Amino acid sequence: MHDFRYVNGRLFCEGVAVEALAREHGTPLYVYSHRTLTRHYQMLARALAPIEDTLICYAAKANSNLAVLGAFAGLGSGFDIVSAGELRRIMAAGGDPRKCVFAGVGKTEEEIEFALRRGIYCFNAESEPELARINRVAARLRKVAPVAVRVNPNIDAGTHHKITTGTYENKFGIAFEEIPGVYARAARLPNLRLRGLQMHIGSQLTEVRPFELAVRKAIPLILELKARHGIEFFSVGGGIGIVYQPALASGPEGWWRSAAARRIITPERYAARLVPLLQPLGLRILFEPGRFLVGNAGVLVVRVEYVKRTGTKNFVIVDGAMNDLIRPAFYDSYHEIAPLRRKSGGSIASDVVGPICESGDYFAKDRPLPRVGEGDYLALMSAGAYGSVMGSNYNTRPLAAEVMVRGRQSAVARVRQPAARIWEGERLPRWA
Ligand code: LLP
């Protein structure tokens, strides 16, 4: 559910016409709805409320724009981070380091030191060498580092292979069977405090079942670690999926009446199955949602530059590209494409492509779309998560501008990158 809808044939984000934003700020342009991300956070918080002690740690990697982080900080959210850079951003946005958990398989000494000095809630360690390193850095700083270990439960999340993380094929965490031994050895490291256990089986899970299997499998382990080492939290990780399927075409509520919708994951269904398992643990429970909170809260607006019919295809060439939104190229992912002005008349199977010199630079293939022409604007829906953050300067294309809407107001969340900034740090060697 989101706050993008047609009003008199024009796409609005909350109370603002998206086309007005495109004209004012240019394209490609990311537009975010403050109300959508707030509502999603509150929906999840409400569903999980029966658990006495919870902390939602928004996975900043999904969208780390300061305006987004600031909105979550304002809601009291914690954060799941994967670099010192993300921690710096969160502090710049008014977030609290004491509510941050630090994940990732490759934390450097500098990052560990920085996070430790800022007093983060916990390091989610992914290997024994990492535990040893955290212990060493903490000893040098005369501190005790709070740590959890990420358990790999070897449960297939049933999602895209590039975003499956909880099987023994994946680089993440430590194998389930090895965990008790790892905690016993870590307990002997004097500058570590074993604070919790963490898990994350994958992203864009559209059913609750794999979460339930993983939690059920982890429960005896959690209770054992609680008894032996006094851990105080368990983190379920992130991964709640969103609906990418066409919702606008059938009206904003239309999709939710379909058969597929009856099985799809929602905060209520997620909580209904997990809360009864988690509540009796008597621990603080952490959640690390990224996509669920921001995915449907953002769109990428692009402008049609050319329409070209050649061979068997109708190519709609737009000014946004895989450097702005890489998900279709990288994961073959689907994003609904909606013209900012609703068109009547028939549709034509179209390939929507960007200007980058690669055949992988497309947003959709053979997609039935209304006939569009130069100057029309299109919105790539559900681009709020893993959109802008995965952007690059490939083909020396500036990073897109970003705008946040709140009610009838809008504010620039990132100015369009000036072209000269792209090579600002580069140097022409002056050979002797
Ligand atoms: N916690 C950990 C430890 C994670 O690795 C991730 C995501 C999350 C939480 C948040 O997962 P979410 O709730 O957003 O599913 N670029 C990919 C997704 C990569 C996800 C990486 N890890 C995509 O565009 O689909």
Residues whose N, C-alpha, C, O or C-beta is under 5 A from the ligand:
A	BS01	LLP	A59 A62 A103 I163 H200 G202 S203 Q204 G237 G238 G239 I240 E288 P289 G290 R291 F292 R327 Y386
